């Protein structure tokens, strides 16, 4: 996952520079990437954030909140439960 994002940040060798990490925004992560991770690791907030390492946790949480607002996911982003699932149409 990090190599894919590194290529988006312009690093051809797959290495992400610290300056690139500071530029990351929630829009850098695609909805499809998040859905794939949830399918693979489950809906735990901490498992999702670990799967996107070394992406900062705040960026991952911002993306999850964005997807909740757009009703692509269900769950709780306040930290009480910390579980997410993909909403089925």
Secondary structure, 3 states (H helix, E strand, C coil): CHHHHHHHCCCCCCCCCHHHHHHCCHHHCCHHHHHHHHHHHCCEHHHHHHHCCCCCHHHHHHHHHHHHHCCCEEECCCCCCCEEEECCC
